[in-house]
């Protein structure tokens, strides 16, 4: 009987970077969706406290955006297992068409792997790669107000400056379960 073939991560676009026992790389969501699902869910449970909607990521939409160059996923693995990630939406600035930027959608490490220097290493790796994708700016967010880790000091130490605050509100649903449409102006 032959030994089973072990298939490892399929990195693309950039050379992966080893940091101790971890490996940072760019991976296609289409290749890791099943594997990363539990990490996505842990992130959702920790940071989306205001949202009582069921966890149900739209992998197909993200994969389509990935194919179109509008979504990029940076992973960190330890001994081959994904333990964290940063994912960005990449787009042309609507106010300045010659500028591309990356807007972080999610930045997460499983709790048991925090405090080991992996977050700064992963962020630095992403910042190294993003300009090569044409990005001039990168923006990050914090879910600290909703129970996520307070990364304000960390981001400032990495050269980020606060530029906006974001607020969310759950809109009322109609009796038919669909969102209410604004009333027509008279």
Beta strands, then each sheet from edge to edge (+ up, - down):
strand 1: 17-19
strand 2: 22-27
strand 3: 71-78
strand 4: 81-92
strand 5: 100-109
strand 6: 135-139
sheet 1: 1+ 2- 3+ 4- 5+ 6+
end
